[in-house]
Amino acid sequence: MTQVKDMIDEKLDFALAEQLGWVNAWDGIRLLWIDGKTNEFRRKVTDWHPSTDPAASLEVQAKAIEVDGVGYVRNLEIAKWEKIMAPLARKEVSVLLTASPRERAEAAYITLQGARE
């Protein structure tokens, strides 16, 4: 987790896009994220910042949960508290639900990285 904690927001955002299979493309006006397999438009690079934007962080959270929901919760616990608090009581769950965009992005990165290995 230390490696992710040391990443600046922009580097984490780009790493998450790569894990989603997105690549950079220039449309002559702006830099875009497109799907690396289908070449479909995903987002303008300037509009997608999961490490700081709540909506974008929920997008990567949803993908991480789809890939490994239990692993994502474990990684979110580590991002939030730097330890695993299992089993979780309702109070701890409510605290996890208030995770910052950065904490959600970190947990999603670790989860998606683990799925690729």
C-alpha positions in Angstrom: 0.0 0.0 0.0 2.9 2.3 0.6 3.7 2.4 -3.1 0.2 3.6 -3.8 0.3 6.1 -1.0 3.4 7.7 -2.5 1.7 8.2 -5.9 0.6 11.7 -6.7 -3.1 12.0 -7.7 -2.4 12.3 -11.4 -0.2 9.2 -11.5 -2.8 7.2 -9.6 -5.5 8.4 -12.0 -3.5 7.3 -15.1 -2.6 4.0 -13.4 -6.3 3.3 -12.8 -7.2 4.2 -16.4 -4.6 1.7 -17.6 -6.1 -1.0 -15.3 -9.5 -0.3 -16.9 -7.9 -1.0 -20.3 -8.1 2.7 -21.4 -5.4 4.4 -23.5 -4.7 8.0 -24.4 -5.7 9.4 -27.7 -5.5 12.9 -29.2 -8.6 14.0 -31.2 -6.8 17.1 -32.5 -8.3 19.3 -29.8 -7.9 17.4 -26.5 -6.5 14.3 -24.9 -9.0 11.5 -24.4 -9.3 8.2 -22.7 -10.5 5.5 -25.1 -11.2 1.8 -24.6 -8.0 0.0 -25.7 -10.0 -2.9 -27.3 -12.9 -1.1 -29.0 -11.5 2.4 -29.4 -14.7 3.8 -27.9 -14.6 7.2 -26.2 -14.5 6.9 -22.4 -13.7 10.3 -20.9 -11.7 13.5 -21.5 -8.5 13.1 -19.5 -9.2 16.5 -18.0 -12.6 15.4 -16.7 -11.7 12.1 -15.0 -9.8 12.2 -11.7 -10.8 9.3 -9.4 -8.3 10.3 -6.8 -10.1 13.6 -6.2 -13.5 13.4 -7.8 -16.2 11.5 -5.9 -18.1 10.4 -9.0 -15.0 9.1 -10.7 -13.9 7.3 -7.6 -17.3 5.5 -7.4 -16.8 4.4 -11.0 -13.4 2.7 -10.2 -14.9 1.4 -6.9 -17.7 -0.3 -8.8 -15.2 -2.0 -11.2 -13.0 -3.1 -8.3 -16.1 -4.6 -6.5 -17.1 -6.4 -9.8 -13.6 -7.9 -10.0 -13.1 -8.8 -6.3 -15.6 -7.3 -3.8 -14.1 -8.9 -0.7 -10.6 -7.9 -1.7 -11.8 -4.4 -2.4 -13.3 -4.0 1.1 -10.1 -5.4 2.6 -8.0 -2.9 0.6 -10.4 -0.1 1.6 -9.9 -0.9 5.2 -6.1 -0.7 4.7 -6.4 2.6 2.9 -8.7 4.0 5.6 -7.1 2.6 8.8 -3.8 1.0 7.6 -5.0 -2.4 9.0 -7.8 -4.9 8.5 -10.6 -4.6 11.0 -12.5 -7.9 10.3 -15.0 -8.8 11.3 -16.6 -5.4 10.6 -19.4 -4.1 12.9 -22.0 -1.7 11.5 -20.1 1.2 12.9 -16.9 0.3 11.0 -19.0 -0.2 7.8 -20.5 3.2 8.2 -17.0 4.7 8.5 -15.9 2.9 5.4 -18.9 4.3 3.5 -17.4 7.8 4.2 -14.1 6.9 2.5 -12.5 9.8 0.5 -12.1 9.6 -3.3 -8.4 9.1 -2.7 -9.0 6.2 -0.4 -11.5 4.6 -2.8 -9.0 5.1 -5.7 -6.2 3.5 -3.7 -8.2 0.5 -2.7 -9.5 0.1 -6.3 -5.9 0.3 -7.7 -4.7 -2.4 -5.3 -7.7 -4.6 -6.1 -7.4 -4.3 -9.8 -3.6 -4.7 -9.7 -4.1 -8.0 -7.8 -6.6 -9.2 -10.4 -4.0 -8.6 -13.2 -1.3 -10.6 -11.6 
